Amino acid sequence: MTRPPMAPVAGLSRTSSLPSPPPRPARRAVPTEESPRPAPSPGPAPEPAAKAEPTRPRRARRESADTVRPVTVSLPASLVQGVRDRSRIDGVSQPEVLMDALVATQSRLEELVTSEPAHQTTRSDGLFIRRESGPRRDEPLATLTVRMLSRNVDTIDALVEKIRAPSRSALCAAALRDYLAGHAGQARRE
């Protein structure tokens, strides 16, 4: 099946000529020691360049600015699922569940962290530091990645230092385990 040719469009021709682009401003050659300076061309003088609008100076981003950072913690898979479930039930974000757990257990965090079984210890053979796994858990680890304000991440890191927790993940695991267990018992009573 062939199409019939299209009707010509009025005012359109294949042979129309397009206007040429405007002339470019002459580039000034940068003289080098080896090349002589070129003589100025007798052509028209280039137009003075338009002044660029002054731009506002960009503010430097402060460390205390409320920027959002991704934070990843390694937790037992059941805790990661518990955070997701609690988030869905309460209608809040996963970072809020994590922060709620830390706030709820704040006074007992040191005790909770020290009661957590150690996952890894380190030993030195004189040259290298090697990790030795602690008591093996049957439960696999999973990662929980949340986006939090920088100030909140700094607060969590300050808690890790204050309590002398082995890591951010260990601190979060201890707080979440206690917090989610409390909510599970509360749900059964209701």
C-alpha positions as a printed Julia matrix, in Angstrom:
190×3 Matrix{Float64}:
  0.0     0.0    0.0
  1.49    3.31  -1.04
  0.49    6.74   0.14
 -0.45    9.5   -2.21
  2.03   12.42  -2.24
  1.32   15.22   0.19
  0.02   18.55  -1.04
  2.63   21.33  -1.19
  2.63   23.84   1.65
  2.21   27.45   0.54
  5.23   29.67   1.2
  7.58   26.77   1.75
 10.23   25.97  -0.77
 13.21   23.74  -0.74
 15.4    26.32  -2.33
 14.85   29.14   0.12
 18.03   30.6    1.52
 18.59   30.97   5.2
 20.22   34.1    6.56
 23.83   33.64   7.56
 24.69   33.72  11.25
 25.94   36.99  12.74
 29.71   37.45  12.59
 31.66   36.27  15.58
 33.7    38.74  17.56
 37.36   38.66  16.64
 39.48   36.6   19.01
 42.62   38.14  20.27
 45.61   35.93  19.87
 47.74   35.51  22.94
 51.27   36.45  21.92
 54.04   34.09  22.83
 57.74   34.73  22.87
 58.21   32.77  19.66
 55.45   34.32  17.59
 55.35   37.98  16.63
 52.36   39.98  17.65
 49.72   39.95  14.88
 48.85   43.23  13.26
 45.37   44.5   14.04
 42.85   43.68  11.35
 41.33   46.6    9.46
 37.81   45.13   9.96
 35.05   46.69  12.04
 35.78   47.24  15.69
 34.18   44.68  17.96
 31.31   45.89  20.1
 32.09   46.3   23.79
 31.01   43.29  25.77
 27.88   43.75  27.85
 28.5    43.87  31.55
 27.51   40.68  33.26
 24.99   41.04  36.02
 26.64   40.85  39.4
 25.87   37.53  41.02
 25.07   37.09  44.66
 27.84   35.37  46.54
 26.89   31.8   47.35
 26.62   31.02  51.01
 28.98   28.35  52.13
 27.21   25.31  53.49
 27.71   25.14  57.2
 28.34   21.92  59.01
 25.42   22.7   61.28
 23.09   23.17  58.33
 20.05   20.95  58.28
 21.16   18.7   55.48
 19.86   15.18  55.11
 22.37   12.33  55.15
 21.91    8.64  54.48
 22.81    6.44  57.44
 23.24    2.69  57.21
 23.19    0.41  60.24
 23.65   -3.37  60.34
 20.96   -5.02  62.44
 19.52   -8.49  62.85
 16.96   -9.06  60.1
 14.11   -9.34  62.64
 14.88   -5.84  63.97
 14.91   -4.38  60.46
 11.51   -5.98  59.82
 10.31   -4.74  63.22
 11.29   -1.17  62.3
  9.39   -1.45  59.02
  6.32   -2.89  60.75
  6.37   -0.29  63.54
  6.74    2.46  60.93
  3.7     1.2   59.04
  1.58    0.67  62.18
  2.38    4.07  63.72
  2.26    5.91  60.39
  5.71    7.42  60.88
  8.98    7.16  58.96
 11.65    4.58  59.75
 14.1     7.25  60.99
 11.43    8.37  63.46
 11.07    4.8   64.78
 14.84    4.69  65.3
 14.88    8.08  67.05
 11.85    7.1   69.18
 13.69    3.96  70.28
 16.77    5.96  71.26
 14.69    8.51  73.18
 12.63    5.84  74.96
 15.73    3.93  76.09
 18.03    6.92  76.66
 18.35    6.45  80.42
 19.16    2.71  80.06
 21.23    2.76  76.87
 24.55    1.99  78.55
 23.06   -1.02  80.35
 21.35   -2.23  77.17
 24.51   -1.94  75.08
 26.66   -3.81  77.6
 24.07   -6.61  77.83
 24.17   -7.11  74.04
 26.37  -10.04  73.04
 29.59   -8.9   71.38
 29.59   -9.65  67.68
 33.27   -9.23  66.96
 36.46   -8.72  68.87
 39.82   -7.79  67.49
 43.27   -9.17  68.13
 46.65   -8.16  66.82
 49.26  -10.55  65.49
 51.91   -7.84  65.77
 51.45   -6.58  62.25
 47.75   -6.77  61.43
 44.57   -6.36  63.4
 42.27   -9.29  62.85
 38.6    -9.64  63.64
 37.38  -12.64  65.53
 33.71  -13.4   65.45
 32.0   -13.56  68.8
 29.23  -15.97  69.59
 27.45  -16.8   66.36
 23.84  -15.8   66.06
 21.5   -17.9   64.05
 19.87  -14.75  62.75
 21.39  -13.1   59.66
 22.21   -9.42  59.63
 20.45   -6.96  57.35
 21.08   -3.31  56.63
 18.7    -0.51  57.42
 19.36    2.65  55.47
 17.56    5.77  56.62
 17.88    9.43  55.68
 18.27   11.7   58.7
 19.15   15.3   59.4
 22.87   15.78  59.98
 22.24   17.08  63.48
 20.41   13.88  64.4
 23.21   11.71  63.02
 25.71   13.76  65.03
 23.57   13.25  68.15
 23.54    9.48  67.63
 27.3     9.48  67.12
 27.72   11.52  70.31
 25.67    8.87  72.16
 27.98    6.17  70.77
 30.98    8.07  72.18
 29.3     8.86  75.51
 28.19    5.29  76.16
 31.32    3.8   74.59
 29.23    1.56  72.36
 31.24   -0.57  69.92
 29.48    1.05  66.96
 26.47    3.01  65.82
 24.87   -0.28  64.76
 25.36   -1.83  68.22
 23.78    1.21  69.89
 20.8     1.2   67.53
 20.33   -2.57  67.84
 20.22   -2.41  71.65
 17.74    0.48  71.66
 15.51   -1.03  68.98
 15.46   -4.49  70.57
 14.19   -3.05  73.87
 11.81   -0.54  72.26
 10.22   -3.01  69.84
  9.89   -5.67  72.56
  8.02   -3.13  74.7
  5.67   -2.33  71.84
  5.07   -6.01  71.1
  4.03   -6.58  74.73
  1.87   -3.48  74.66
  0.11   -4.66  71.48
 -0.71   -8.02  73.08
 -2.29   -6.3   76.12
 -4.55   -4.12  73.98
